């Protein structure tokens, strides 16, 4: 056994997430094991990640906002996700999300340039009341007593209440109702005074229009730019209340995107306001059902105090925490239940680095990786950089000035052209999984590394380990234990361990390479000043023989023989056949791997059949021998018939009218059908008779083909159906 010095194997943080991988966009690279870190919460199985909401924390210049913007750009470009952003900070009278919004062909809606009518008929009645109550609480928290609430309800039913001015008039001069007009007028003074701030006071022009002026719902990204408003103004929570109602009742029902995001930038004031915290809490709780992710970006949790607003952070299943002070790091760690080693690292993080927690168990430290184009789009520090350049010219030092300490929360990507960038800049890798590609010319491959890899691929794990150990011993003897040749064997041993199923050992070996200051792909790079230096996995360049001269040349000339060429041709033919067969085998193996990677074992679709909302589910068994097909219908839908058919299996229920005092129960049908293997799709026909269905007629029905990769299609039209988080799960 080869013993490595302590600097080879020193890993100060436990590898908590040793072999865990998440699907989705590449965010950056793990600083624990050097592997790429991918994550799209909406693509993670809900059994692993029940909620897709995220929380980004970090001090000034930690890089939290840049990471949020880069993630948004990649999610839209790669997966078609849709975004609504509440942007309350920027420079030059423009929000920091504006450049990205314009690059993605989105729309910027600036505060003061649009007027919203909170009592427009475009909103449902209950939404109108909720929105008006939020506007009142935003400016006068104590104005909405129980009597004042009744006066408001009475005024909303008045014919004058078609806009905010008419609603104020209805509060001041009510008509008689269940209570006298005098009593209603007395109770309505508080709400009338609060709403007058929007019709006559400093907030005039935001909510006193006649039309709703609702923005489009099919934009890739829509940014509400509140950067011109005073950050302590009640206008921000008031506008946020309006936006939250629009998101819940207009945008989400009309959007056709596969997944939607609501980004709250500088969210502390929004979450602290009683006018909006309840709305945000409801969106957080029901985000899974809505197909929505709330992405909250803010400095620290201590900004929220110790009340209910801070409890909202616990509803976020994904959190990334940039650099914070030790005291704040301890508070955040306690609330998010971070391990002690991660809390200790938070105060020492560099810009662009963050502790990530995904779900209840996965914890990692990740360096965000961005491209030059992304750096330009997320740059919101041009004013500060101009000041630095002017100072450098005045000092006339003749050399580039060193970048000063970051002192703005929006300086996530300062000094792009200097060393010590806040983020590692590179083109985002697509399917990079931390491996190297062995498809290199055979005459330059170091055969020792290749032999070990091929042995592992053939299942000869003991032989592969011995070959790697022997090669490592030879290079340590020849070049030294700290040489690149010796270190290269750590990566080969990691590949062997992974091919042989020892994922923990593979991660630890890669972590050793990463913690020694090497990327996982460092061995692919040659020295900048030596283009002829062989890469670690390639053998030394062969020495070219000196050309023979004179009699030596004549003596060296061999006799021509034909049989070696015939043998070579035959060998090449056999090799070509073997290569073709191996290629077919590799292709089949790759298809099996892709199929296994996409496997979820469940598919759920919400259907509307004869006016009845019907939830359907296919759940594959762990042994891959059967599938349980289920149908669930709420009793409030008043169905007269529910039937399920699959193959020769049938289940049916005709609900009887409930007895007096009996609580109606939902209908749930279930059948179990056999399958050949876990990857086989299944079909189910669901027939539902709605409230108006007649018993002597054929009930409307739909036939759905469920697939174990969490997809489903309409068997009649071939159209793919949207997945839902079913009550059956």
ABEGO torsion letter per residue (X at the ends): XBBBBAAAABBABBBAAAABBBBEBBABBBAAAGBBBBBBAAABBAAABABABBBBBEBBGAGAAAAAAAAAAAAAAAAGBBBBBBBABBBGGBBAAAAAAAAAGBBBBBBGABBBBAABAABBAAAAAAAAAAAAAAABAAABBAAAAAAAAAAAABAABABAAAAAAAAABBBBBABBAAAAAAAAAAAAAAAAAAAABAABGAAABABAGBBBAABABBBBBAAABBAABAAAAAAAAAAAAAAAAAAAAABABABBBBBBBGAAAAAABAAAAAAAAAAAAAAAAAGBBBBBBBABAAAAEABAAAAAAAABABBBBBBBBAAAAAAAAAAAGBBAAAAAAAAABBBGBBBBBBEAABBBBBBBBBBAAAAAAABAAAAAAAAAAAAAAAAGAGBBBBBBBBABAAAAABGAABBGBABBBBBBBBABAGBBBABBBAAABBAAAAAAAAAAAAGBAAAAAAAAAAAAAAAAAAAEAABAAAAAAAAAAAAAAAAAGBAAAAAAAAAAAAAAGBBAAAAABBBAABAABBBAABBBBBBBBBBBBEAAAAAABBBBBAAAAAAAAAAAAAAAAAAAAAAAAAAAAAAAAAAAAABAGBBBBBBBBGGBBBBBBBBBBAAGABBBBBBBBBAAAGBABBBBBBEABBBBBBBBBBBBGBBBBBBBBBBBBBBABAABBBBBBBBBBBAABBAABBBBBBBBBBBAAGBBBBAAAGBBBBBBBBAAX
